[in-house]
Amino acid sequence: MAVCYTCRTALRRNIDILQKLRHRRAQSTNSDSTKPNKTARLPEQVPTPNNVPTLNFWQRLGPLTRAAQAYARAQRKRPYVTQVCTSLFIYLCSDISAQSMNGKDYDPIRTARSLLIGSISSIPSYKWFVWLSDNFNYPSRTLSIAAKVIINQICFTPVFNTYFFGMQALLSGANLAETWERIRQTVPVSCLNSCKLWPAVTAFSFAFLPLEYRPVFGGVIAVGWQTYLSYLNRLAERRIARQAEGSLEPASEEEKMAGTASPTRQSLAAAFRPIIRPQARLGNHVPRRLASTSSQQSPSTARTILVTSALAAAAGLTYYYVTDTRASFHQWLVPRVLRVLFPDAEDAHHAGTAALKTLYSLGLHPRERPSALPADYSPSSHSNPLAVTVFGTTLANPIGISAGLDKDAEIPDPLFALGAGVVEVGGCTPLPQEGNPRPRVFRIPAVDGMVNRYGLNSRGADAMAARLRERLRKFARRWGLTEREVLDGKGGVPPGSLAPGRLLCVQIAKNKKTDEKDIEAVIRDHVYCVKRLAPYADVLVVNVSSPNTPGLRDLQAAGPLARLLGAVVDEAKKTDKKVKPRVMVKVSPDEDDDTQMEGVVQAVWMSGVDGVIVGNTTKRRTGLVKEGVRLTCKEQKALAEDGGFSGPAMFDRTLSLVGRYRKMLDNYSLEAVGVDDAFSGQKVIFATGGITNGDQALRVLNAGASVAMVYTGLVYGGSGTITRIKKDMSKKLAIEEA
């Protein structure tokens, strides 16, 4: 037997050596082979345990694996509902485990307290960890995880522990002074003790677990951790009670074992005692009983729970009110407060952008709720009277937000949340540029107008491309897709807007230092922007209409414009994604001579551009102030400033230009393409300039535009402007149909 065993061992070793030699020889032979050839030979291998990849451990648990996958699908589909249910289950298990370790009768009131605390904190906690997952991502994975752990321990742990122990004290009947004393005694100790376990748990979660599984993993650890602390807390309570009563009763066998098995457990029990049991004594000067279900404390506890529930309900209603675009204070309070707090309009612009960005990351941003829409509403539904098809995409509504509000693509998602069907970001130049000197934005409240001479201030195409790419990657990670799959449309949404029934437009322009007479240099500027930004845009907008960049409007001549647009269209067609971005050109409202407009139309058709955005700010100052409107000295000075004017006074000019461009574009198609193909090649028109209500939006749409865009209307009307415009449109269409 020994000889046979020795022979078998030798043979195995020889076979292993031969296999290794054969593998090395194959590698040396194929070292000059190309990657496709290697890939082509892989299917020819015979499947054996050595060349078939093994599934991960958690993917081979049968029913547990299927249950985890079902939970992940629920988390992706309804994250908030799933998170609340998960938190309730975790807090229920923790409370039952803790009460079982206390050695007392079950207290249902304590369970109710725990469930209430867990339900309130579930969604904010979930939003925090989603935000933490999307940020602090560095090239070094170790550095990223370390930063997340440190930020979580510094920011989240103290806040959550303060909330947890404060709510426990309030719900158990403590007054404000006792609650503060409870927080003062427990939060520092709990934060210190949390460092012994939770950094490792957090690091493991971010390193190995997908986002949808982290709540379950953290919940299992939390149940076990709280049970252990409750065990130590019970032993500590027995010793403290015996010392306070002066009892000479010997310690129980359990305490003896705990003390002899680990000398540090007694100190740990004393340190951990305040963490779990909020009913512990605050001191001799505050005589309090331990938690009890007796009738003496029931009325106080019930009243406290009722008051706390009322406060929680009020907080919830307040949240739903202030985050709804229909709230009146968005229109009447917020714009006026911004004007008072920020006399410089540009400061107010930056403050508003920063506020929307921050609120969106916390889930507190204003948004258009489904209750504001018809019950049978759907972007592609025939019952949606506002649905319109643009560039093959069925938009949820024909209202858009013009460029200039989000110059650097920092808040496209918050702007989409306001209800817009189209959001235009930019303008973006190839290289960063500061724009014109400040002050460069001036308000004229008497006519709800503004004058700006920003001069296309931009952080550059590279910075915007990096920001849009990170946004797309976050979307891909959230839905379990790759970046390439999202770009190819497998996410079921346009790769620019990342939302159904929406389109993202990115406006591009030349740098100020680029000579407009050097058409090749101008083309290079625009082509560079297209290369960097086209993968993340649904529509590219070429801006040749800004009044604040010297010589830019000279590019609207037919010859230079056709060459520029043709180069942009050609480069856009080379974009590496399934659906290529469409190209539009933004024209000035001041170039309204028939000859100038015909030159633009000719350039559009010659270059293959898909549409025109009619309107921008105007340099003209005639007809902007209606009779009877009196301007203050400050407003008169602002109106006389150099720059482009925008406001409701621009509407009549925009309406006229839309009708004229629609007629010219259609006539040119009839002459150049033929009657049979006229409508198949119809160019799209977006209208912007002076649109502030639903009636005006319908008028420009009826004049030939596909989308009505707003800018200054949002500045004076607040974040609910788009919702009000769509509501007005729906009412007017319903009256016309009736």
C-alpha positions, 0 to 999 in steps of 0.5 A: 500500500505504501508503495502504491501511494508513493507511486501515485504521488510521484505520478501526480507530481510528474503530471503537474510538472508536465502541465506547467511546462506545457502551459509555459510553452503555450504562453511563449508560443503565443506571445506574439499573437494578437488578443482576438486570436486568443479570444477565438481559441478560448471556446476550443478548451475542454471544460475542466475544473481547472479552466472553468471559473468558480462562482463566488460563494454567495452565488452558490447558496441556493434559496439564499442566493435567490432571496438575496437577488430578489432583495437586490431587485426590490432595492433597485426598483423601489429603494425607499420602500425597501429601505424602510421595510428593512429598517423596521425589520432590523430594529424589531430584531434588535429590540427583541434581542435586547429585551430578551437579554435584559431578563425582564418581561417583554415591553411592547411600548419599547418596541414601538419606540424602536420602530418609530425611530427606525422608520424616521431614520431609514431614508436619510441614512440610506441617502447618506450612504448612497452619497458616500458611495458616489463620492470620495472615489480616488484612483487608490482603492485603499485611499477611497475606502479610508476616506469613506470610513473617516468621513462616516465616523466624523459626520454620520456617527455623531449625528445619528447617535445624537438622534437615536439617544435623544429620541429614546429619551424623549419617547421614554418620557424625559424632558428637554433637560434630561434629554440633553443630559442623556445625549451628553453622557451617551453620545461621546461614549457611543461614538468612541465605542463604535470605532471598535467595530463599525470602521471595519464593517464600513470598509468591508461593505464598500470594498466587497458589497454592492450598494443594494446588499449593504443595508442587510449586512449592516443590519445583521451586524447591528443586531449582533452588536446590540445583543452583545452590548445588552448582555454586558449592560445587564451584568453591569446593571446587576452590579450597580443595583447591588452596590446602590442597595448595599446588598451582600448577596453574592454574584450570580454564576453568570457574573462570576463566569463573565468576570473570570473569563474576561477581566475587561468585561466589567469595564466594558459593561460599565462603558457600554451601559449608556449606549443601549439602555436609555432608561439608565439613571442619569445620576443621584440628583435625578431619581428615575425608575428603570423601564417599566410597563406599569400604569404609572408611566403609561400615560406619560409615555403615551402622551410623549409618543403622541406628541413625537408622532405629531411632530414627525407627521408635521415634519413629513408634511413640511418636507413634502410641501417645501420640496413640491414645485407647486408650493407657493413660497417657491414663487413668492418668497424664495426669489425675493429673499435671494434678491435681498440677500444677494444684491449682486445677481451673479452671487444669487445665481451661484448661491441658487446653483449651489443650493440645488446641488446640495439639496439634490444630494440630500434628497431635499430638492424641489421636484415635480411630484406625480400627484401634479400630473394626470392620473393616466400620465405617461411620457409616451401615452396618447392620453398625455396632451403635452407629449411631443416627439423630438428627434425620435424621442417622445418627450414628457412635455415640450418645456425646456430650460435654456443654457446659462442657468447651468453653465458647467453642467453641475445641476442637470438632474435637479433641473430635470426634477423641476419638470422640464422635458429639455435641459440645455447646459453650457455654453462650454468653450474648449479652454477655460475662460473667465468671461467679462469682468464683474459686475456683469449681471443686472436685475430690472425687477419692474419688467422682470428682466435682466441684462447680462454680459457674462461673456461665456465664462466656462471651466472648459470642455474637459471639466464638463466632460469629466463631470458628465461622465461621472454622472453617467457612471453613477447612473450605470452603477446604480442600475448594475450596468456598464458605461458602454451599455448606457451609451448604447441605450441599454439603460432604456433612457437617453444617454444624455438626460439619463431619464425617460422622456427627457433630452439633455442639450450641451451648448458649445462655443469658441473661446474669446481669444480665438479670432472669428475671422480665422474660420479654421481656428473656430472650427477646431474649437468646436470640434474639440468640444464635440469630441469631449462632450458628444458622448454625454449629450443628446443634442449639441447646440452651436452658439453663434448668437451670444452678444457678449463675445466679440465677433461671434455673431459674425459667424451667422453669415451663410458661408462661414456658418455652413462650414462650421456647422458641417464640421460639427455635424461630421464630428458628431457622426463619429461619436462612439455610441449607438444613437449619435447626438443631434446638432442644432444652431442657436441664432440671434434675435437681432439678426432678423433681416430677411437676407440674414435669416435666409442665409442661416436657413441655407447654412442649416440645410447645406450642413445637415444640422437638425434644427434651430434654437430661435432667440437669445438675449438682445442688444436692442433697448427699444420696446422693452418697457411698456407704457405706464411702467416706471423704472427706478434710477437703479433699474434705468442704469441697469437697462443701459448697461452693455450686454444682452437683455432677457425677459417677458418683453422679448416674447413678441419678437421670439414669436415673430421669429419662430413663425418666420423661421418655420416658414423659411425652413419649410419653403427651403425644404420644398425647393431643395428636397421636393414636395414628397420629402418635405416633411420627412426632412423637416427641421426642428425649432426650439423657441427661447425668449420671454416665455413665462406662462402656458399661453405664451408657450402654446403660442410659440408651439403653434407658430412652429416650435417643438419646444418652448424654453425658459430662463429669466422666467425661472429667475423671477418665478422660482422653481415652480415655473415649469409646473405652472406653465404645464398646468396652464397649458393643460387647462387651456388644451382641455378647454379647447377640446371641450 
